Amino acid sequence: MSTLFAILTGMGVGSGGLYILWQTLVKGVPQAEAQGLNLMFFSLCVFSASLVNFRRHRIATKPALVIIPLGIVAGIPAVMLARSIDTGLLSKLFGGFLILVGSVGLLSRSK
C-alpha cells in the first residue's frame, strides 16, 4: 500500500489524507500516530521531489532560502499546539480540513 500512496503522491493526488484514513480506519493506528507517519512519508516525498526540481533549476533559490527556515521554525509551535489539543478534537478538525480542501478542489475551476 505504501507504494500505491507514493505513486499517488507523485501524481499530485491528495494521498496524505488517503494514507491517514487507511492507517486509522483499516490498520487501527491512533490518529496522532497516523499523522506523524504521514508527515514522515510526505517529508521524504518532498525531499526527493525538491532534489529533482533543484537539479532541473525549477526552484527559485532565494525565496527557498527564506521559506525553508521559516517553515521549520513555524513547525515547532505547531507541533506543541497539536500536542496540547485533545485527540478527538484534533481528529474532527483534521476531518473538517479534509472536507474543506476537497470541496475547494471539486468546486474550483481548472485553468
Secondary structure, DSSP 4 states (H G I P E B T S, - for coil): -HHHHHHHHHTT--HHHHHHHIIIIIS---HHHHHHHHHHHHHHHHHHHHHHHHHTT-S-HHHHHHHHHHHHHHHHHHHHHHHHS-HHHHHHHHHHHHHHHHHHHHHSPP-
